[in-house]
Amino acid sequence: MKKFIATDVTDTPEKMRQMAEAQKSKRGFGMDPYFYRSHITYQKELDSILYKSWLYAAHVSQVPNPGDFIQYELGEDAIIISRDQDGEIQAQYNICRHRGSRVCEEKSGNTRTFVCPYHGWVYNLDGSLRAAREMLALEDFNAADYGLKKPQICVFHGLIYINCNPDAAQLAPDLLAIEPAIRGYDLANAKVIESRVYRVDANWKLALENYVECYHCATAHRAYAKSHTLKEPYENVKALNEAMLARAEDQTGVAGVATKVNQVFNDNPHHGGGAYTSRYALYDGYLTGSQDGQPVAPLMGEYKGYDGGAGDYQIGPLSSMLNYPDHCVLYRFTPRSLTETDMEIVWFVRGDAVEGKDYDVDKVTWLWHRTTVEDEFIIRRNSEGVNSRFFEPGPYHPEHEETLMRFIAWYLDTLTNDIRQ
């Protein structure tokens, strides 16, 4: 049952800043309930995080042909990702430059132009204005001035990222560091076989905080915990990880597959960008992230074999990937309201794999569908607890919740500082 949170009519931007500064002095402890309830804070998050960060929008396989498009919904907005007649990937806001009507209604499809249903303005696939009915009656009207507005765009190994901040630093330089580790999957030639949205009745930070820590994995995710060593203190699985890293390049055939990079949140000089990767071991006998740990699809890209490891990735603050030698899993978190969040999972396999012959969708998606359903359950209960007037935050685990603490530090800086570019 959906939960509603009463609005604090006395909330102000100044109160938000005071609460954030006070929270900074409590490093190592969970955040005050205020940050999950405040409508002022939520608006600041939209302005300074959602609309000023690099966000995963789509994959090139979803727009393979000229005229193909897919919409990415973001807050109150929609962004059209399309492939133009020259084969280039384009991104533009779904807002007519005349009176603001949306020019595209379908979530995906193929078209030659985008036509506003209100007054008939026509836009090319690259967003340029082709025709504005009878507007030549307006003196000095220049169609070149009224193309669809565009966010910044970056295409990296087939992954399409956008940033609504025109002044944001480019993402591409941040991604050079993770290039050796991600290259072997050949994601540019992979394909999306499934995309599912799990809407959870909770503030977006609770969903993201849950993803970036594995303190809960042993108790909440039994199937995941059977195969993934991340649930353990590192010292307990150090030997497994060192053995996997020692054989990784030889057994996968991918040079640089074990590259480690940690340049996200405050460890990146540019707000809303950054990249992270590390590789960690699965338990002996498990080769991939499936129900029984055995392969469920052909090897990705350049991979020649299994090393008993999985690649962990983060690009920007709100999307992550967990990549196995035979399939890849992308997570995207999108705030929908103060108390609603979309957790979307996208599954990839190699582009020439044939469904029913080379893979079964249910087998590829089994583990992370199950894990996300379990996450929905615990995040909802977490939301109910932190919104209690009797909740008093406790301490974070110094190892298992270390990334969570780094996210919180960055988040609080975002609420209180001018945005860095």
Protein Blocks (a to p, Z undefined) as FASTA:
>chain_A
ZZdddddfkbcfklmmmmmmmmmmmghiacdfklmmmmklmmmmmmmmmmmcccdfbdfk
lmmbghiacdddehjbccdddddfkopacddddddfklopafbfbfbdcdfbdcdfknop
acdfkopafbdghklmpghiafklmcccddddddeehiacddfbfkbccfklmmmmmmmm
mmmnommlgccfbdcdddddddfklmmmmmmpcklmmmmmmmlmmmmmklpcfklmmmmm
mmmmmmmmmmnopghklpccddehjlbfbghiacddddddddehiabdcfkopafbdceh
jbfbdehiacdddedjkbccdddfkbccddddddfbfkbccddddddddfkbcehklpcf
klmmmmmmmmmmmmmmmmmmmmmmmmpckbccddddfklmmmmmmmmmmmmmmmmmccdZ
Z
